[in-house]
Amino acid sequence: MQYPKEHYRELGYEGVGYVCPPLSTTDEYPDYIEREVEEKSYEIFKNQGYNTVSFGFMADIHLADNENHRLRWKRTVNAFREISKRTGVDRLILGGDLTNEGKKEYKARCYNLLRQELEGLNYLPANGNHDDGTIWDRYYIEKESDWCNHLTQKERYNLLYNQLKSMGAKFASDGGLYYYMDDSVAKVRFVILDPCDVPLDVTDENGKLLFEGQHDYAYSQKQFDFVINEALRFDEEGWGIVFVTHVMPFEREWDTTRRRLNPMHGLIVAYKNGEKFEYKSDEKHLELDISADFSDVTRGEIIATLLGHDHSDWVIKEDGLTYIETANCVMYRKDPLRVDGTPSELLFDIYTVDREKRKIYITRIGRGESREVEY
């Protein structure tokens, strides 16, 4: 519901966005979730073998700083922790839209809550379009000096990403939100992209932001350079690649906002096929001059690209690439298939990749069905 601007200002821009339904119990790990975890852990275990790699995937958490949402998030993490104990799955990928709406002080609290609950886990976060807070810079300012309601890339990095370097993550630079992490045993590289990599320090004569991560999707020249020259470079054969990017990186008929993301899809297709790729754009502040030749390099095998954003479960094959979307993690929408007090409160996946069979087993925890995808 769209209230007047005064309503949001009175709230401090908090309590807006994705709101969870009332709780039927306050248990942090209720028995109906425990039973779901026990059943699905057995399913995961059956898919695992000597040549597989497994990891968790959650998207669109939209974590809010209130008791209801904190408890639902705690239940979700408790479920993953128990699965990890039972099956050995020790990596958790977060597919963007990690925090709820609000001014930067509020969003920072939400990031802190997120990080506190993830303490001790091997997690890889991806940036989503709801994660910088620039929506308030467009709709709910009171005066020109309020055009600074958002969290910069550096601030988000310090809130959630800065510990990843000690775990082996390779960033283009401190403060960036795109990076890669290797599983050297399984020889799988996780390449985490930022589809909202727009400049947040460019304003018009009134101080209004020209670009917003909320609505403007793009990969920067620096990010393309990092992907071409570092993330897609291997010294030996036999590696597999899993990409993660919150928004589907090509334009769809119903969503032209993704048009600036098309070059990343084209680049990955060229990489897969061992071809050259060139692209130029002279859009001011988002200029691109991309030139890559993958015809004579040691290439990894592209397994899939994991996404969130659309709050739906989709598998899309496009130009020989596999894109897999997962619906919203926490229960906050009116969905008749998600019922409070049942396992359908939860929604996340455990991926098990069998590279020998070129098959991905996706075990659903909570609402929805498990899936098998060939790549």
PAVO-742887 format. One record per residue (C-alpha): residue number from 1; residue in one letter; x, y, z. Coordinates in steps of 0.5 Angstrom, whole numbers, plus 500, padded with zeros to 3 digits. Last residue first. Example, Ala and Ser with C-alpha at 12.3 -4.5 7.8 and 13.67 -1.06 7.14 Angstrom:
<sites>
+-----+---------+-----+-----+-----+
: num : residuo :  c1 :  c2 :  c3 :
+-----+---------+-----+-----+-----+
:   2 :       S : 527 : 498 : 514 :
:   1 :       A : 525 : 491 : 516 :
+-----+---------+-----+-----+-----+
</sites>
This chain:
<sites>
+-----+---------+-----+-----+-----+
: num : residuo :  c1 :  c2 :  c3 :
+-----+---------+-----+-----+-----+
: 375 :       Y : 547 : 443 : 465 :
: 374 :       E : 542 : 438 : 467 :
: 373 :       V : 537 : 440 : 473 :
: 372 :       E : 533 : 436 : 478 :
: 371 :       R : 528 : 440 : 482 :
: 370 :       S : 526 : 439 : 490 :
: 369 :       E : 519 : 442 : 490 :
: 368 :       G : 516 : 448 : 494 :
: 367 :       R : 515 : 451 : 501 :
: 366 :       G : 520 : 448 : 506 :
: 365 :       I : 527 : 446 : 504 :
: 364 :       R : 528 : 444 : 497 :
: 363 :       T : 533 : 440 : 495 :
: 362 :       I : 536 : 442 : 488 :
: 361 :       Y : 540 : 436 : 485 :
: 360 :       I : 544 : 439 : 479 :
: 359 :       K : 547 : 434 : 473 :
: 358 :       R : 553 : 434 : 469 :
: 357 :       K : 553 : 426 : 470 :
: 356 :       E : 561 : 427 : 472 :
: 355 :       R : 560 : 434 : 475 :
: 354 :       D : 555 : 432 : 480 :
: 353 :       V : 552 : 438 : 483 :
: 352 :       T : 549 : 438 : 490 :
: 351 :       Y : 545 : 444 : 491 :
: 350 :       I : 541 : 445 : 498 :
: 349 :       D : 535 : 450 : 497 :
: 348 :       F : 531 : 455 : 501 :
: 347 :       L : 524 : 456 : 503 :
: 346 :       L : 522 : 456 : 510 :
: 345 :       E : 515 : 458 : 513 :
: 344 :       S : 512 : 452 : 508 :
: 343 :       P : 515 : 447 : 514 :
: 342 :       T : 508 : 449 : 518 :
: 341 :       G : 506 : 453 : 523 :
: 340 :       D : 505 : 459 : 519 :
: 339 :       V : 502 : 457 : 512 :
: 338 :       R : 506 : 458 : 505 :
: 337 :       L : 502 : 455 : 499 :
: 336 :       P : 496 : 460 : 500 :
: 335 :       D : 502 : 466 : 499 :
: 334 :       K : 500 : 473 : 501 :
: 333 :       R : 508 : 475 : 502 :
: 332 :       Y : 512 : 475 : 508 :
: 331 :       M : 515 : 468 : 509 :
: 330 :       V : 523 : 468 : 509 :
: 329 :       C : 527 : 465 : 503 :
: 328 :       N : 523 : 469 : 497 :
: 327 :       A : 523 : 464 : 491 :
: 326 :       T : 529 : 461 : 487 :
: 325 :       E : 532 : 462 : 480 :
: 324 :       I : 536 : 458 : 476 :
: 323 :       Y : 540 : 460 : 470 :
: 322 :       T : 543 : 455 : 465 :
: 321 :       L : 547 : 457 : 459 :
: 320 :       G : 547 : 454 : 452 :
: 319 :       D : 544 : 460 : 449 :
: 318 :       E : 539 : 461 : 454 :
: 317 :       K : 536 : 455 : 459 :
: 316 :       I : 531 : 458 : 464 :
: 315 :       V : 530 : 454 : 471 :
: 314 :       W : 525 : 458 : 475 :
: 313 :       D : 522 : 458 : 482 :
: 312 :       S : 519 : 465 : 484 :
: 311 :       H : 521 : 471 : 488 :
: 310 :       D : 523 : 475 : 482 :
: 309 :       H : 529 : 478 : 485 :
: 308 :       G : 533 : 471 : 486 :
: 307 :       L : 539 : 468 : 482 :
: 306 :       L : 544 : 462 : 481 :
: 305 :       T : 548 : 462 : 474 :
: 304 :       A : 550 : 455 : 472 :
: 303 :       I : 555 : 450 : 471 :
: 302 :       I : 560 : 453 : 467 :
: 301 :       E : 566 : 449 : 465 :
: 300 :       G : 573 : 453 : 466 :
: 299 :       R : 577 : 455 : 461 :
: 298 :       T : 584 : 455 : 459 :
: 297 :       V : 585 : 460 : 454 :
: 296 :       D : 586 : 461 : 447 :
: 295 :       S : 579 : 463 : 444 :
: 294 :       F : 577 : 467 : 450 :
: 293 :       D : 578 : 473 : 447 :
: 292 :       A : 575 : 479 : 450 :
: 291 :       S : 574 : 487 : 449 :
: 290 :       I : 569 : 491 : 453 :
: 289 :       D : 569 : 498 : 452 :
: 288 :       L : 563 : 501 : 457 :
: 287 :       E : 561 : 508 : 459 :
: 286 :       L : 556 : 508 : 465 :
: 285 :       H : 557 : 515 : 467 :
: 284 :       K : 555 : 517 : 461 :
: 283 :       E : 552 : 512 : 456 :
: 282 :       D : 557 : 511 : 451 :
: 281 :       S : 557 : 503 : 450 :
: 280 :       K : 561 : 499 : 447 :
: 279 :       Y : 561 : 491 : 446 :
: 278 :       E : 566 : 486 : 444 :
: 277 :       F : 567 : 478 : 445 :
: 276 :       K : 571 : 473 : 442 :
: 275 :       E : 570 : 466 : 442 :
: 274 :       G : 571 : 460 : 447 :
: 273 :       N : 564 : 457 : 447 :
: 272 :       K : 563 : 458 : 454 :
: 271 :       Y : 567 : 465 : 454 :
: 270 :       A : 563 : 468 : 449 :
: 269 :       V : 556 : 466 : 452 :
: 268 :       I : 559 : 469 : 459 :
: 267 :       L : 561 : 475 : 455 :
: 266 :       G : 554 : 475 : 452 :
: 265 :       H : 550 : 474 : 459 :
: 264 :       M : 554 : 480 : 461 :
: 263 :       P : 553 : 485 : 456 :
: 262 :       N : 545 : 484 : 457 :
: 261 :       L : 546 : 487 : 464 :
: 260 :       R : 544 : 494 : 461 :
: 259 :       R : 537 : 492 : 458 :
: 258 :       R : 535 : 489 : 465 :
: 257 :       T : 530 : 495 : 466 :
: 256 :       T : 526 : 492 : 460 :
: 255 :       D : 522 : 487 : 464 :
: 254 :       W : 516 : 484 : 461 :
: 253 :       E : 520 : 482 : 454 :
: 252 :       R : 526 : 480 : 458 :
: 251 :       E : 533 : 483 : 458 :
: 250 :       F : 539 : 479 : 460 :
: 249 :       P : 543 : 478 : 466 :
: 248 :       M : 537 : 476 : 471 :
: 247 :       V : 538 : 480 : 477 :
: 246 :       H : 541 : 477 : 484 :
: 245 :       T : 548 : 475 : 481 :
: 244 :       V : 551 : 468 : 482 :
: 243 :       F : 556 : 465 : 478 :
: 242 :       V : 558 : 457 : 479 :
: 241 :       I : 564 : 455 : 475 :
: 240 :       G : 567 : 449 : 474 :
: 239 :       W : 575 : 447 : 474 :
: 238 :       G : 578 : 441 : 470 :
: 237 :       E : 584 : 445 : 467 :
: 236 :       E : 589 : 449 : 470 :
: 235 :       D : 592 : 456 : 471 :
: 234 :       F : 585 : 459 : 471 :
: 233 :       R : 582 : 466 : 469 :
: 232 :       L : 575 : 467 : 469 :
: 231 :       A : 575 : 471 : 475 :
: 230 :       E : 581 : 475 : 474 :
: 229 :       N : 582 : 478 : 467 :
: 228 :       I : 575 : 477 : 464 :
: 227 :       V : 571 : 478 : 471 :
: 226 :       F : 575 : 483 : 474 :
: 225 :       D : 575 : 487 : 467 :
: 224 :       F : 567 : 487 : 467 :
: 223 :       Q : 567 : 489 : 474 :
: 222 :       K : 571 : 495 : 473 :
: 221 :       Q : 567 : 497 : 466 :
: 220 :       S : 561 : 497 : 471 :
: 219 :       Y : 555 : 492 : 471 :
: 218 :       A : 548 : 495 : 470 :
: 217 :       Y : 541 : 495 : 474 :
: 216 :       D : 538 : 502 : 475 :
: 215 :       H : 532 : 501 : 480 :
: 214 :       Q : 534 : 500 : 487 :
: 213 :       G : 541 : 501 : 485 :
: 212 :       E : 540 : 508 : 484 :
: 211 :       F : 543 : 512 : 479 :
: 210 :       L : 542 : 520 : 477 :
: 209 :       L : 542 : 521 : 485 :
: 208 :       K : 539 : 528 : 486 :
: 207 :       G : 543 : 534 : 489 :
: 206 :       N : 539 : 539 : 486 :
: 205 :       E : 544 : 540 : 480 :
: 204 :       D : 544 : 533 : 478 :
: 203 :       T : 548 : 527 : 482 :
: 202 :       V : 553 : 522 : 481 :
: 201 :       D : 556 : 519 : 488 :
: 200 :       L : 552 : 513 : 488 :
: 199 :       P : 555 : 510 : 481 :
: 198 :       V : 552 : 504 : 479 :
: 197 :       D : 554 : 497 : 480 :
: 196 :       C : 547 : 494 : 481 :
: 195 :       P : 548 : 487 : 478 :
: 194 :       D : 554 : 485 : 483 :
: 193 :       L : 557 : 479 : 481 :
: 192 :       I : 559 : 473 : 485 :
: 191 :       V : 563 : 468 : 482 :
: 190 :       F : 564 : 461 : 485 :
: 189 :       R : 569 : 457 : 483 :
: 188 :       V : 569 : 449 : 483 :
: 187 :       K : 575 : 445 : 483 :
: 186 :       A : 572 : 440 : 489 :
: 185 :       V : 578 : 441 : 493 :
: 184 :       S : 580 : 448 : 491 :
: 183 :       D : 573 : 451 : 493 :
: 182 :       D : 574 : 458 : 490 :
: 181 :       M : 571 : 464 : 492 :
: 180 :       Y : 570 : 470 : 487 :
: 179 :       Y : 569 : 477 : 488 :
: 178 :       Y : 563 : 483 : 487 :
: 177 :       L : 561 : 488 : 492 :
: 176 :       G : 567 : 492 : 492 :
: 175 :       G : 569 : 496 : 498 :
: 174 :       D : 577 : 493 : 498 :
: 173 :       S : 578 : 492 : 491 :
: 172 :       A : 577 : 487 : 485 :
: 171 :       F : 576 : 482 : 490 :
: 170 :       K : 578 : 475 : 491 :
: 169 :       A : 575 : 471 : 497 :
: 168 :       G : 580 : 466 : 501 :
: 167 :       M : 576 : 466 : 508 :
: 166 :       S : 580 : 472 : 510 :
: 165 :       K : 578 : 476 : 504 :
: 164 :       L : 571 : 474 : 506 :
: 163 :       Q : 571 : 478 : 513 :
: 162 :       N : 570 : 485 : 509 :
: 161 :       Y : 563 : 483 : 506 :
: 160 :       L : 557 : 484 : 511 :
: 159 :       L : 557 : 491 : 514 :
: 158 :       N : 564 : 494 : 512 :
: 157 :       Y : 562 : 492 : 504 :
: 156 :       R : 555 : 495 : 505 :
: 155 :       E : 559 : 501 : 507 :
: 154 :       K : 564 : 501 : 502 :
: 153 :       Q : 558 : 500 : 497 :
: 152 :       T : 554 : 506 : 499 :
: 151 :       L : 548 : 506 : 504 :
: 150 :       H : 543 : 510 : 502 :
: 149 :       N : 539 : 516 : 505 :
: 148 :       C : 544 : 521 : 502 :
: 147 :       W : 539 : 525 : 498 :
: 146 :       D : 536 : 528 : 505 :
: 145 :       S : 539 : 535 : 504 :
: 144 :       E : 534 : 536 : 498 :
: 143 :       K : 529 : 537 : 503 :
: 142 :       E : 523 : 532 : 505 :
: 141 :       I : 526 : 525 : 501 :
: 140 :       Y : 521 : 520 : 501 :
: 139 :       Y : 520 : 517 : 493 :
: 138 :       R : 527 : 518 : 490 :
: 137 :       D : 532 : 518 : 495 :
: 136 :       W : 528 : 513 : 499 :
: 135 :       I : 529 : 508 : 494 :
: 134 :       T : 536 : 508 : 494 :
: 133 :       G : 536 : 504 : 500 :
: 132 :       D : 543 : 500 : 498 :
: 131 :       D : 540 : 493 : 499 :
: 130 :       H : 534 : 493 : 495 :
: 129 :       N : 537 : 492 : 488 :
: 128 :       G : 541 : 486 : 491 :
: 127 :       N : 548 : 485 : 493 :
: 126 :       A : 551 : 477 : 493 :
: 125 :       P : 553 : 474 : 500 :
: 124 :       L : 558 : 468 : 501 :
: 123 :       Y : 557 : 465 : 507 :
: 122 :       N : 562 : 460 : 511 :
: 121 :       L : 558 : 460 : 517 :
: 120 :       G : 561 : 462 : 524 :
: 119 :       E : 556 : 468 : 525 :
: 118 :       L : 551 : 468 : 520 :
: 117 :       E : 546 : 470 : 526 :
: 116 :       Q : 550 : 476 : 527 :
: 115 :       R : 551 : 478 : 520 :
: 114 :       L : 544 : 478 : 519 :
: 113 :       L : 542 : 482 : 525 :
: 112 :       N : 548 : 487 : 523 :
: 111 :       Y : 545 : 488 : 516 :
: 110 :       C : 539 : 490 : 519 :
: 109 :       R : 542 : 495 : 524 :
: 108 :       A : 545 : 498 : 518 :
: 107 :       K : 539 : 498 : 514 :
: 106 :       Y : 536 : 502 : 520 :
: 105 :       E : 541 : 507 : 520 :
: 104 :       K : 541 : 508 : 512 :
: 103 :       K : 534 : 509 : 512 :
: 102 :       G : 529 : 504 : 511 :
: 101 :       E : 527 : 498 : 507 :
: 100 :       N : 529 : 491 : 509 :
:  99 :       T : 535 : 487 : 508 :
:  98 :       L : 538 : 481 : 504 :
:  97 :       D : 536 : 483 : 497 :
:  96 :       G : 541 : 478 : 494 :
:  95 :       G : 543 : 471 : 493 :
:  94 :       L : 546 : 469 : 499 :
:  93 :       I : 550 : 463 : 498 :
:  92 :       L : 551 : 458 : 504 :
:  91 :       R : 557 : 453 : 504 :
:  90 :       D : 558 : 448 : 509 :
:  89 :       V : 554 : 442 : 507 :
:  88 :       G : 557 : 436 : 511 :
:  87 :       T : 550 : 432 : 511 :
:  86 :       R : 548 : 432 : 518 :
:  85 :       K : 551 : 438 : 521 :
:  84 :       S : 550 : 442 : 515 :
:  83 :       I : 543 : 440 : 515 :
:  82 :       E : 543 : 443 : 523 :
:  81 :       R : 546 : 449 : 521 :
:  80 :       F : 541 : 450 : 515 :
:  79 :       A : 535 : 449 : 520 :
:  78 :       N : 538 : 454 : 525 :
:  77 :       V : 539 : 459 : 519 :
:  76 :       T : 532 : 459 : 517 :
:  75 :       R : 529 : 459 : 524 :
:  74 :       K : 533 : 465 : 526 :
:  73 :       W : 530 : 468 : 520 :
:  72 :       R : 523 : 467 : 522 :
:  71 :       L : 525 : 470 : 529 :
:  70 :       R : 528 : 476 : 526 :
:  69 :       H : 522 : 477 : 522 :
:  68 :       N : 517 : 477 : 528 :
:  67 :       E : 522 : 481 : 533 :
:  66 :       N : 523 : 487 : 528 :
:  65 :       D : 529 : 489 : 525 :
:  64 :       A : 527 : 487 : 518 :
:  63 :       L : 531 : 482 : 513 :
:  62 :       H : 529 : 482 : 506 :
:  61 :       I : 531 : 475 : 505 :
:  60 :       D : 530 : 475 : 498 :
:  59 :       A : 535 : 469 : 496 :
:  58 :       M : 538 : 463 : 500 :
:  57 :       F : 542 : 458 : 497 :
:  56 :       G : 546 : 452 : 500 :
:  55 :       F : 552 : 448 : 498 :
:  54 :       S : 554 : 441 : 496 :
:  53 :       V : 560 : 439 : 491 :
:  52 :       T : 559 : 432 : 488 :
:  51 :       N : 565 : 427 : 485 :
:  50 :       Y : 565 : 422 : 492 :
:  49 :       G : 558 : 422 : 492 :
:  48 :       Q : 552 : 426 : 495 :
:  47 :       N : 545 : 425 : 492 :
:  46 :       K : 543 : 420 : 497 :
:  45 :       F : 545 : 425 : 503 :
:  44 :       I : 541 : 431 : 500 :
:  43 :       E : 535 : 426 : 501 :
:  42 :       Y : 536 : 424 : 508 :
:  41 :       S : 537 : 431 : 510 :
:  40 :       K : 531 : 433 : 507 :
:  39 :       E : 527 : 428 : 512 :
:  38 :       E : 531 : 431 : 518 :
:  37 :       V : 530 : 438 : 516 :
:  36 :       E : 523 : 437 : 515 :
:  35 :       R : 522 : 434 : 522 :
:  34 :       E : 526 : 439 : 525 :
:  33 :       I : 522 : 445 : 522 :
:  32 :       Y : 515 : 441 : 525 :
:  31 :       D : 519 : 441 : 531 :
:  30 :       P : 520 : 448 : 532 :
:  29 :       Y : 527 : 451 : 532 :
:  28 :       E : 527 : 458 : 535 :
:  27 :       D : 520 : 457 : 538 :
:  26 :       T : 515 : 463 : 538 :
:  25 :       T : 509 : 460 : 536 :
:  24 :       S : 503 : 462 : 531 :
:  23 :       L : 507 : 468 : 528 :
:  22 :       P : 504 : 474 : 525 :
:  21 :       P : 505 : 475 : 518 :
:  20 :       C : 512 : 478 : 515 :
:  19 :       V : 512 : 485 : 512 :
:  18 :       Y : 516 : 486 : 506 :
:  17 :       G : 517 : 494 : 505 :
:  16 :       V : 516 : 499 : 510 :
:  15 :       G : 517 : 498 : 518 :
:  14 :       E : 522 : 504 : 518 :
:  13 :       Y : 522 : 510 : 513 :
:  12 :       G : 523 : 514 : 520 :
:  11 :       L : 516 : 512 : 522 :
:  10 :       E : 514 : 519 : 522 :
:   9 :       R : 518 : 520 : 515 :
:   8 :       Y : 514 : 514 : 512 :
:   7 :       H : 507 : 517 : 514 :
:   6 :       E : 509 : 524 : 511 :
:   5 :       K : 510 : 521 : 504 :
:   4 :       P : 503 : 519 : 504 :
:   3 :       Y : 502 : 512 : 504 :
:   2 :       Q : 503 : 507 : 498 :
:   1 :       M : 500 : 500 : 500 :
+-----+---------+-----+-----+-----+
</sites>
